Amino acid sequence: MKITTNNCEFIELQKIVDQRDGVLNIAESSKQIPFEIKRVYFITDLKYESASRGHHAHKKLEQVIFCVNGSFKLIVNDGSAEQEIFLNTAEKGVFLGHNLWHTMSDFSSDCIILVIASDEFDENDYIRDFKKFKHYLKEVN
Ligand code: TYD
């Protein structure tokens, strides 16, 4: 599948395949990850089918999101187009640029999500209301 949403693309990590001894996946600042890494967080215990995360956009923050185990559905919306991306491999991450409304759902119970972020946590960088997101886009574009 091809990502057509603005400011969003697949990211591939460096991979070292050790045959019987597993696969090493490598993410370095400003290399495979297109920004300087300031924060890493991961999401576990996605046990409930009804679980739903995200529902926000960031004004400045850039992130790369990986499904390192299991699977889930990522929906990205750039204000004019929306796309569903099903993630079920650790091999490919998704770069989420700023000004992208995103939601995550349909997690398998063994799903583990890893996120690499360009900045420290800042609640002021969030837009948590879709109407405000659309207004914000008009202001900045
Ligand atoms: P949020 O980013 O909305 O989670 P998700 O996009 O996965 O649904 O964050 C959920 C809560 O956790 C919110 O109150 C902010 C807080 N939080 C931090 O304090 N630090 C962090 O690094 C993150 C990602 C969230």
Backbone and ligand atoms as CSV (ligand in chain L), in Angstrom:
chain,resi,resn,atom,element,x,y,z
A,1,MET,N,N,0.841,-1.208,0.000
A,1,MET,CA,C,0.000,0.000,0.000
A,1,MET,C,C,0.874,1.255,0.000
A,2,LYS,N,N,0.328,2.332,-0.562
A,2,LYS,CA,C,1.071,3.579,-0.646
A,2,LYS,C,C,0.393,4.604,0.265
A,3,ILE,N,N,1.185,5.357,1.016
A,3,ILE,CA,C,0.582,6.403,1.852
A,3,ILE,C,C,0.440,7.668,1.014
A,4,THR,N,N,-0.789,8.194,0.964
A,4,THR,CA,C,-1.036,9.377,0.130
A,4,THR,C,C,-1.324,10.615,0.990
A,5,THR,N,N,-1.469,10.407,2.296
A,5,THR,CA,C,-1.759,11.523,3.193
A,5,THR,C,C,-0.520,12.422,3.308
A,6,ASN,N,N,-0.761,13.743,3.367
A,6,ASN,CA,C,0.346,14.699,3.524
A,6,ASN,C,C,1.132,14.428,4.790
A,7,ASN,N,N,2.446,14.631,4.717
A,7,ASN,CA,C,3.246,14.620,5.943
A,7,ASN,C,C,3.299,13.264,6.652
A,8,CYS,N,N,3.152,12.211,5.868
A,8,CYS,CA,C,3.075,10.873,6.433
A,8,CYS,C,C,3.736,9.906,5.455
A,9,GLU,N,N,4.579,9.010,5.961
A,9,GLU,CA,C,5.203,8.037,5.054
A,9,GLU,C,C,5.718,6.825,5.826
A,10,PHE,N,N,5.918,5.745,5.109
A,10,PHE,CA,C,6.504,4.565,5.739
A,10,PHE,C,C,7.987,4.808,5.994
A,11,ILE,N,N,8.489,4.246,7.091
A,11,ILE,CA,C,9.902,4.340,7.460
A,11,ILE,C,C,10.435,2.921,7.612
A,12,GLU,N,N,11.556,2.647,7.000
A,12,GLU,CA,C,12.172,1.335,7.193
A,12,GLU,C,C,13.448,1.475,7.997
A,13,LEU,N,N,13.603,0.585,8.965
A,13,LEU,CA,C,14.782,0.632,9.826
A,13,LEU,C,C,15.914,-0.172,9.206
A,14,GLN,N,N,17.096,0.044,9.752
A,14,GLN,CA,C,18.199,-0.837,9.367
A,14,GLN,C,C,17.918,-2.194,10.001
A,15,LYS,N,N,18.155,-3.248,9.257
A,15,LYS,CA,C,17.816,-4.576,9.749
A,15,LYS,C,C,19.026,-5.484,9.600
A,16,ILE,N,N,19.377,-6.151,10.663
A,16,ILE,CA,C,20.459,-7.140,10.577
A,16,ILE,C,C,19.847,-8.496,10.904
A,17,VAL,N,N,19.829,-9.372,9.912
A,17,VAL,CA,C,19.186,-10.677,10.064
A,17,VAL,C,C,20.239,-11.675,10.508
A,18,ASP,N,N,20.043,-12.195,11.719
A,18,ASP,CA,C,21.014,-13.143,12.266
A,18,ASP,C,C,20.523,-14.587,12.134
A,19,GLN,N,N,19.795,-14.826,11.053
A,19,GLN,CA,C,19.272,-16.179,10.791
A,19,GLN,C,C,18.586,-16.743,12.027
A,20,ARG,N,N,19.136,-17.794,12.611
A,20,ARG,CA,C,18.483,-18.464,13.744
A,20,ARG,C,C,18.474,-17.615,15.003
A,21,ASP,N,N,19.300,-16.594,15.045
A,21,ASP,CA,C,19.445,-15.803,16.268
A,21,ASP,C,C,18.637,-14.518,16.253
A,22,GLY,N,N,17.703,-14.438,15.325
A,22,GLY,CA,C,16.790,-13.306,15.345
A,22,GLY,C,C,17.179,-12.173,14.417
A,23,VAL,N,N,16.387,-11.100,14.523
A,23,VAL,CA,C,16.575,-9.941,13.645
A,23,VAL,C,C,16.775,-8.709,14.513
A,24,LEU,N,N,17.779,-7.951,14.191
A,24,LEU,CA,C,18.080,-6.714,14.907
A,24,LEU,C,C,17.526,-5.561,14.077
A,25,ASN,N,N,16.695,-4.716,14.709
A,25,ASN,CA,C,16.105,-3.567,14.008
A,25,ASN,C,C,16.669,-2.294,14.625
A,26,ILE,N,N,17.216,-1.424,13.802
A,26,ILE,CA,C,17.992,-0.299,14.326
A,26,ILE,C,C,17.423,1.050,13.862
A,27,ALA,N,N,17.197,1.928,14.842
A,27,ALA,CA,C,16.695,3.277,14.540
A,27,ALA,C,C,17.656,4.296,15.117
A,28,GLU,N,N,18.240,5.129,14.272
A,28,GLU,CA,C,19.160,6.151,14.757
A,28,GLU,C,C,18.623,7.546,14.414
A,29,SER,N,N,18.930,8.482,15.313
A,29,SER,CA,C,18.575,9.889,15.148
A,29,SER,C,C,19.058,10.427,13.815
A,30,SER,N,N,18.156,11.116,13.113
A,30,SER,CA,C,18.501,11.800,11.852
A,30,SER,C,C,19.026,10.851,10.775
A,31,LYS,N,N,18.842,9.558,10.951
A,31,LYS,CA,C,19.175,8.588,9.901
A,31,LYS,C,C,17.864,7.925,9.471
A,32,GLN,N,N,17.622,6.724,9.976
A,32,GLN,CA,C,16.343,6.086,9.618
A,32,GLN,C,C,15.173,6.923,10.152
A,33,ILE,N,N,15.400,7.548,11.319
A,33,ILE,CA,C,14.386,8.436,11.913
A,33,ILE,C,C,14.716,9.862,11.447
A,34,PRO,N,N,13.779,10.531,10.757
A,34,PRO,CA,C,14.140,11.794,10.102
A,34,PRO,C,C,14.142,13.021,11.019
A,35,PHE,N,N,14.502,12.829,12.287
A,35,PHE,CA,C,14.628,13.965,13.211
A,35,PHE,C,C,15.510,13.509,14.363
A,36,GLU,N,N,15.872,14.476,15.202
A,36,GLU,CA,C,16.650,14.133,16.390
A,36,GLU,C,C,15.704,13.529,17.433
A,37,ILE,N,N,16.050,12.359,17.934
A,37,ILE,CA,C,15.151,11.658,18.867
A,37,ILE,C,C,15.265,12.266,20.268
A,38,LYS,N,N,14.104,12.687,20.811
A,38,LYS,CA,C,14.111,13.277,22.158
A,38,LYS,C,C,13.340,12.432,23.169
A,39,ARG,N,N,12.485,11.539,22.636
A,39,ARG,CA,C,11.629,10.765,23.565
A,39,ARG,C,C,11.208,9.464,22.898
A,40,VAL,N,N,11.119,8.431,23.705
A,40,VAL,CA,C,10.625,7.139,23.229
A,40,VAL,C,C,9.583,6.665,24.229
A,41,TYR,N,N,8.448,6.195,23.744
A,41,TYR,CA,C,7.485,5.579,24.662
A,41,TYR,C,C,6.851,4.380,23.975
A,42,PHE,N,N,6.352,3.461,24.771
A,42,PHE,CA,C,5.665,2.330,24.163
A,42,PHE,C,C,4.377,2.026,24.904
A,43,ILE,N,N,3.464,1.431,24.176
A,43,ILE,CA,C,2.106,1.189,24.684
A,43,ILE,C,C,1.883,-0.322,24.743
A,44,THR,N,N,1.467,-0.801,25.901
A,44,THR,CA,C,1.253,-2.234,26.116
A,44,THR,C,C,-0.157,-2.449,26.684
A,45,ASP,N,N,-0.494,-3.653,26.999
A,45,ASP,CA,C,-1.749,-4.001,27.690
A,45,ASP,C,C,-2.993,-3.544,26.934
A,46,LEU,N,N,-2.952,-3.713,25.649
A,46,LEU,CA,C,-4.104,-3.324,24.823
A,46,LEU,C,C,-5.062,-4.517,24.770
A,47,LYS,N,N,-5.687,-4.777,25.902
A,47,LYS,CA,C,-6.445,-6.027,26.060
A,47,LYS,C,C,-7.877,-5.920,25.596
A,48,TYR,N,N,-8.396,-4.682,25.523
A,48,TYR,CA,C,-9.821,-4.520,25.226
A,48,TYR,C,C,-10.032,-4.188,23.757
A,49,GLU,N,N,-10.955,-4.933,23.142
A,49,GLU,CA,C,-11.252,-4.705,21.722
A,49,GLU,C,C,-11.691,-3.281,21.449
A,50,SER,N,N,-12.351,-2.678,22.456
A,50,SER,CA,C,-12.896,-1.330,22.272
A,50,SER,C,C,-11.838,-0.244,22.470
A,51,ALA,N,N,-10.615,-0.630,22.797
A,51,ALA,CA,C,-9.586,0.385,23.068
A,51,ALA,C,C,-9.387,1.290,21.852
A,52,SER,N,N,-9.199,2.556,22.138
A,52,SER,CA,C,-9.031,3.528,21.060
A,52,SER,C,C,-8.119,4.636,21.587
A,53,ARG,N,N,-7.092,4.977,20.859
A,53,ARG,CA,C,-6.122,5.965,21.332
A,53,ARG,C,C,-5.929,7.054,20.279
A,54,GLY,N,N,-5.154,8.052,20.657
A,54,GLY,CA,C,-4.875,9.129,19.714
A,54,GLY,C,C,-5.967,10.192,19.810
A,55,HIS,N,N,-6.701,10.396,18.710
A,55,HIS,CA,C,-7.753,11.417,18.645
A,55,HIS,C,C,-7.161,12.790,18.916
A,56,HIS,N,N,-6.047,13.059,18.283
A,56,HIS,CA,C,-5.450,14.380,18.406
A,56,HIS,C,C,-4.474,14.609,17.246
A,57,ALA,N,N,-4.030,15.846,17.155
A,57,ALA,CA,C,-2.951,16.198,16.217
A,57,ALA,C,C,-1.914,16.964,17.023
A,58,HIS,N,N,-0.725,17.078,16.464
A,58,HIS,CA,C,0.327,17.866,17.115
A,58,HIS,C,C,0.674,19.059,16.238
A,59,LYS,N,N,0.923,20.191,16.874
A,59,LYS,CA,C,1.276,21.400,16.117
A,59,LYS,C,C,2.705,21.315,15.593
A,60,LYS,N,N,3.609,20.780,16.400
A,60,LYS,CA,C,5.021,20.733,15.986
A,60,LYS,C,C,5.632,19.337,16.037
A,61,LEU,N,N,5.186,18.546,16.981
A,61,LEU,CA,C,5.828,17.236,17.229
A,61,LEU,C,C,5.784,16.326,15.997
A,62,GLU,N,N,6.904,15.661,15.751
A,62,GLU,CA,C,6.962,14.616,14.724
A,62,GLU,C,C,7.219,13.289,15.422
A,63,GLN,N,N,6.632,12.234,14.890
A,63,GLN,CA,C,6.779,10.927,15.533
A,63,GLN,C,C,6.904,9.836,14.480
A,64,VAL,N,N,7.525,8.733,14.885
A,64,VAL,CA,C,7.475,7.534,14.049
A,64,VAL,C,C,6.881,6.441,14.915
A,65,ILE,N,N,5.881,5.790,14.390
A,65,ILE,CA,C,5.135,4.810,15.175
A,65,ILE,C,C,5.345,3.412,14.589
A,66,PHE,N,N,5.658,2.472,15.478
A,66,PHE,CA,C,5.892,1.084,15.055
A,66,PHE,C,C,4.956,0.147,15.796
A,67,CYS,N,N,4.562,-0.907,15.119
A,67,CYS,CA,C,3.848,-1.986,15.779
A,67,CYS,C,C,4.882,-3.103,15.956
A,68,VAL,N,N,5.492,-3.189,17.128
A,68,VAL,CA,C,6.582,-4.155,17.291
A,68,VAL,C,C,6.065,-5.560,17.595
A,69,ASN,N,N,4.788,-5.649,17.951
A,69,ASN,CA,C,4.171,-6.979,18.109
A,69,ASN,C,C,2.673,-6.851,17.847
A,70,GLY,N,N,2.073,-7.904,17.292
A,70,GLY,CA,C,0.633,-7.883,17.047
A,70,GLY,C,C,0.273,-6.979,15.886
A,71,SER,N,N,-0.892,-6.353,16.005
A,71,SER,CA,C,-1.365,-5.510,14.903
A,71,SER,C,C,-2.334,-4.446,15.421
A,72,PHE,N,N,-2.493,-3.395,14.660
A,72,PHE,CA,C,-3.528,-2.388,14.947
A,72,PHE,C,C,-3.782,-1.547,13.701
A,73,LYS,N,N,-4.831,-0.752,13.795
A,73,LYS,CA,C,-5.202,0.126,12.671
A,73,LYS,C,C,-4.897,1.578,13.036
A,74,LEU,N,N,-4.169,2.234,12.177
A,74,LEU,CA,C,-3.855,3.656,12.357
A,74,LEU,C,C,-4.647,4.425,11.305
A,75,ILE,N,N,-5.376,5.460,11.754
A,75,ILE,CA,C,-6.079,6.317,10.784
A,75,ILE,C,C,-5.453,7.701,10.852
A,76,VAL,N,N,-5.043,8.198,9.691
A,76,VAL,CA,C,-4.435,9.526,9.639
A,76,VAL,C,C,-5.290,10.435,8.765
A,77,ASN,N,N,-5.404,11.681,9.214
A,77,ASN,CA,C,-6.231,12.650,8.492
A,77,ASN,C,C,-5.463,13.970,8.436
A,78,ASP,N,N,-5.193,14.454,7.215
A,78,ASP,CA,C,-4.408,15.689,7.083
A,78,ASP,C,C,-5.282,16.935,6.926
A,79,GLY,N,N,-6.561,16.764,7.175
A,79,GLY,CA,C,-7.489,17.896,7.076
A,79,GLY,C,C,-8.293,17.842,5.806
A,80,SER,N,N,-7.739,17.188,4.776
A,80,SER,CA,C,-8.531,17.043,3.549
A,80,SER,C,C,-8.694,15.581,3.152
A,81,ALA,N,N,-7.743,14.745,3.509
A,81,ALA,CA,C,-7.873,13.325,3.159
A,81,ALA,C,C,-7.593,12.463,4.380
A,82,GLU,N,N,-8.244,11.315,4.376
A,82,GLU,CA,C,-8.063,10.385,5.495
A,82,GLU,C,C,-7.640,9.035,4.948
A,83,GLN,N,N,-6.757,8.360,5.659
A,83,GLN,CA,C,-6.276,7.064,5.195
A,83,GLN,C,C,-6.147,6.094,6.364
A,84,GLU,N,N,-6.490,4.852,6.108
A,84,GLU,CA,C,-6.337,3.791,7.113
A,84,GLU,C,C,-5.071,3.015,6.802
A,85,ILE,N,N,-4.260,2.811,7.810
A,85,ILE,CA,C,-3.018,2.055,7.607
A,85,ILE,C,C,-3.030,0.910,8.610
A,86,PHE,N,N,-2.992,-0.306,8.118
A,86,PHE,CA,C,-2.984,-1.465,9.005
A,86,PHE,C,C,-1.534,-1.843,9.276
A,87,LEU,N,N,-1.151,-1.826,10.540
A,87,LEU,CA,C,0.237,-2.142,10.895
A,87,LEU,C,C,0.300,-3.513,11.555
A,88,ASN,N,N,1.064,-4.407,10.978
A,88,ASN,CA,C,1.176,-5.752,11.562
A,88,ASN,C,C,2.584,-6.321,11.433
A,89,THR,N,N,3.546,-5.428,11.243
A,89,THR,CA,C,4.932,-5.883,11.185
A,89,THR,C,C,5.836,-4.849,11.856
A,90,ALA,N,N,6.879,-5.369,12.501
A,90,ALA,CA,C,7.820,-4.467,13.166
A,90,ALA,C,C,8.760,-3.817,12.156
A,91,GLU,N,N,8.759,-4.337,10.951
A,91,GLU,CA,C,9.714,-3.899,9.930
A,91,GLU,C,C,9.503,-2.482,9.428
A,92,LYS,N,N,8.218,-2.091,9.403
A,92,LYS,CA,C,7.890,-0.803,8.794
A,92,LYS,C,C,7.212,0.081,9.807
A,93,GLY,N,N,7.725,1.291,10.012
A,93,GLY,CA,C,7.051,2.248,10.868
A,93,GLY,C,C,6.353,3.286,10.007
A,94,VAL,N,N,5.594,4.154,10.670
A,94,VAL,CA,C,4.943,5.243,9.938
A,94,VAL,C,C,5.396,6.567,10.536
A,95,PHE,N,N,5.942,7.431,9.691
A,95,PHE,CA,C,6.299,8.785,10.104
A,95,PHE,C,C,5.006,9.594,10.148
A,96,LEU,N,N,4.764,10.197,11.310
A,96,LEU,CA,C,3.585,11.062,11.477
A,96,LEU,C,C,4.100,12.473,11.667
A,97,GLY,N,N,3.981,13.266,10.657
A,97,GLY,CA,C,4.440,14.650,10.763
A,97,GLY,C,C,3.490,15.467,11.624
A,98,HIS,N,N,3.759,16.756,11.726
A,98,HIS,CA,C,2.858,17.604,12.503
A,98,HIS,C,C,1.572,17.857,11.712
A,99,ASN,N,N,0.583,18.389,12.404
A,99,ASN,CA,C,-0.712,18.698,11.784
A,99,ASN,C,C,-1.382,17.494,11.121
A,100,LEU,N,N,-1.305,16.382,11.782
A,100,LEU,CA,C,-1.980,15.169,11.287
A,100,LEU,C,C,-2.869,14.628,12.396
A,101,TRP,N,N,-4.162,14.636,12.167
A,101,TRP,CA,C,-5.075,14.022,13.149
A,101,TRP,C,C,-4.908,12.514,13.044
A,102,HIS,N,N,-4.741,11.843,14.161
A,102,HIS,CA,C,-4.562,10.390,14.069
A,102,HIS,C,C,-5.280,9.649,15.196
A,103,THR,N,N,-5.745,8.470,14.842
A,103,THR,CA,C,-6.379,7.589,15.831
A,103,THR,C,C,-5.830,6.181,15.649
A,104,MET,N,N,-5.885,5.422,16.720
A,104,MET,CA,C,-5.401,4.034,16.694
A,104,MET,C,C,-6.469,3.160,17.317
A,105,SER,N,N,-6.759,2.030,16.666
A,105,SER,CA,C,-7.799,1.134,17.181
A,105,SER,C,C,-7.571,-0.270,16.642
A,106,ASP,N,N,-8.505,-1.161,16.927
A,106,ASP,CA,C,-8.457,-2.552,16.430
A,106,ASP,C,C,-7.143,-3.247,16.823
A,107,PHE,N,N,-6.755,-3.040,18.068
A,107,PHE,CA,C,-5.498,-3.631,18.543
A,107,PHE,C,C,-5.675,-5.127,18.783
A,108,SER,N,N,-4.703,-5.911,18.348
A,108,SER,CA,C,-4.693,-7.315,18.762
A,108,SER,C,C,-4.290,-7.319,20.236
A,109,SER,N,N,-4.671,-8.362,20.981
A,109,SER,CA,C,-4.432,-8.325,22.435
A,109,SER,C,C,-2.941,-8.382,22.767
A,110,ASP,N,N,-2.130,-8.827,21.802
A,110,ASP,CA,C,-0.679,-8.881,22.038
A,110,ASP,C,C,0.047,-7.672,21.424
A,111,CYS,N,N,-0.728,-6.670,21.054
A,111,CYS,CA,C,-0.139,-5.518,20.347
A,111,CYS,C,C,0.780,-4.697,21.267
A,112,ILE,N,N,1.926,-4.368,20.751
A,112,ILE,CA,C,2.833,-3.436,21.440
A,112,ILE,C,C,3.233,-2.363,20.438
A,113,ILE,N,N,3.007,-1.126,20.827
A,113,ILE,CA,C,3.291,0.010,19.946
A,113,ILE,C,C,4.496,0.770,20.492
A,114,LEU,N,N,5.418,1.049,19.618
A,114,LEU,CA,C,6.608,1.812,19.997
A,114,LEU,C,C,6.569,3.144,19.250
A,115,VAL,N,N,6.777,4.221,19.990
A,115,VAL,CA,C,6.751,5.540,19.352
A,115,VAL,C,C,8.054,6.280,19.636
A,116,ILE,N,N,8.618,6.829,18.576
A,116,ILE,CA,C,9.839,7.622,18.680
A,116,ILE,C,C,9.443,9.062,18.348
A,117,ALA,N,N,9.790,9.989,19.247
A,117,ALA,CA,C,9.274,11.357,19.100
A,117,ALA,C,C,10.398,12.387,19.033
A,118,SER,N,N,10.077,13.504,18.380
A,118,SER,CA,C,11.088,14.537,18.136
A,118,SER,C,C,11.226,15.519,19.291
A,119,ASP,N,N,10.360,15.408,20.291
A,119,ASP,CA,C,10.436,16.364,21.392
A,119,ASP,C,C,9.901,15.762,22.691
A,120,GLU,N,N,10.168,16.480,23.753
A,120,GLU,CA,C,9.648,16.049,25.048
A,120,GLU,C,C,8.142,16.255,25.076
A,121,PHE,N,N,7.481,15.676,26.062
A,121,PHE,CA,C,6.030,15.813,26.177
A,121,PHE,C,C,5.652,17.269,26.453
A,122,ASP,N,N,4.665,17.758,25.709
A,122,ASP,CA,C,4.162,19.118,25.932
A,122,ASP,C,C,2.682,19.151,25.566
A,123,GLU,N,N,1.845,19.214,26.579
A,123,GLU,CA,C,0.392,19.185,26.327
A,123,GLU,C,C,-0.035,20.367,25.433
A,124,ASN,N,N,0.701,21.486,25.466
A,124,ASN,CA,C,0.338,22.649,24.642
A,124,ASN,C,C,0.533,22.409,23.151
A,125,ASP,N,N,1.242,21.346,22.825
A,125,ASP,CA,C,1.462,21.025,21.413
A,125,ASP,C,C,0.300,20.205,20.833
A,126,TYR,N,N,-0.599,19.759,21.715
A,126,TYR,CA,C,-1.718,18.908,21.266
A,126,TYR,C,C,-2.911,19.734,20.798
A,127,ILE,N,N,-3.600,19.250,19.778
A,127,ILE,CA,C,-4.943,19.736,19.451
A,127,ILE,C,C,-5.845,18.518,19.622
A,128,ARG,N,N,-6.758,18.594,20.577
A,128,ARG,CA,C,-7.549,17.407,20.910
A,128,ARG,C,C,-9.001,17.514,20.466
A,129,ASP,N,N,-9.294,18.497,19.637
A,129,ASP,CA,C,-10.662,18.684,19.159
A,129,ASP,C,C,-10.587,18.788,17.633
A,130,PHE,N,N,-11.318,17.926,16.940
A,130,PHE,CA,C,-11.181,17.861,15.485
A,130,PHE,C,C,-11.570,19.187,14.812
A,131,LYS,N,N,-12.631,19.839,15.351
A,131,LYS,CA,C,-13.039,21.133,14.755
A,131,LYS,C,C,-11.927,22.166,14.912
A,132,LYS,N,N,-11.295,22.165,16.102
A,132,LYS,CA,C,-10.184,23.103,16.349
A,132,LYS,C,C,-9.008,22.785,15.427
A,133,PHE,N,N,-8.803,21.507,15.171
A,133,PHE,CA,C,-7.741,21.075,14.244
A,133,PHE,C,C,-7.986,21.686,12.862
A,134,LYS,N,N,-9.236,21.591,12.381
A,134,LYS,CA,C,-9.562,22.133,11.053
A,134,LYS,C,C,-9.369,23.662,11.031
A,135,HIS,N,N,-9.774,24.323,12.117
A,135,HIS,CA,C,-9.576,25.785,12.217
A,135,HIS,C,C,-8.094,26.123,12.212
A,136,TYR,N,N,-7.332,25.353,12.984
A,136,TYR,CA,C,-5.888,25.580,13.107
A,136,TYR,C,C,-5.227,25.471,11.735
A,137,LEU,N,N,-5.644,24.465,10.960
A,137,LEU,CA,C,-5.057,24.288,9.621
A,137,LEU,C,C,-5.320,25.510,8.746
A,138,LYS,N,N,-6.541,26.059,8.858
A,138,LYS,CA,C,-6.863,27.264,8.064
A,138,LYS,C,C,-5.973,28.433,8.471
A,139,GLU,N,N,-5.739,28.537,9.796
A,139,GLU,CA,C,-4.900,29.636,10.311
A,139,GLU,C,C,-3.461,29.542,9.804
A,140,VAL,N,N,-2.913,28.331,9.802
A,140,VAL,CA,C,-1.486,28.190,9.493
A,140,VAL,C,C,-1.202,28.024,7.997
A,141,ASN,N,N,-2.220,27.682,7.213
A,141,ASN,CA,C,-1.966,27.470,5.767
A,141,ASN,C,C,-2.304,28.713,4.934
L,1,TYD,P1,P,-1.801,10.703,24.571
L,1,TYD,O1,O,-0.635,11.257,23.829
L,1,TYD,O2,O,-3.142,11.343,24.353
L,1,TYD,O3,O,-1.908,9.135,24.274
L,1,TYD,P2,P,-2.352,8.381,22.924
L,1,TYD,O4,O,-2.086,9.262,21.750
L,1,TYD,O5,O,-1.517,7.137,22.920
L,1,TYD,O6,O,-3.801,8.066,23.080
L,1,TYD,O7,O,-1.441,10.683,26.119
L,1,TYD,C1,C,-2.287,10.097,27.104
L,1,TYD,C2,C,-1.995,10.781,28.439
L,1,TYD,O8,O,-0.654,10.538,28.828
L,1,TYD,C3,C,-2.174,12.284,28.396
L,1,TYD,O9,O,-2.739,12.687,29.644
L,1,TYD,C4,C,-0.781,12.837,28.292
L,1,TYD,C5,C,0.066,11.781,28.988
L,1,TYD,N1,N,1.410,11.640,28.392
L,1,TYD,C6,C,2.516,12.074,29.101
L,1,TYD,O10,O,2.414,12.600,30.223
L,1,TYD,N2,N,3.762,11.940,28.541
L,1,TYD,C7,C,3.938,11.370,27.310
L,1,TYD,O11,O,5.106,11.251,26.824
L,1,TYD,C8,C,2.782,10.914,26.586
L,1,TYD,C9,C,2.912,10.293,25.228
L,1,TYD,C10,C,1.545,11.070,27.173
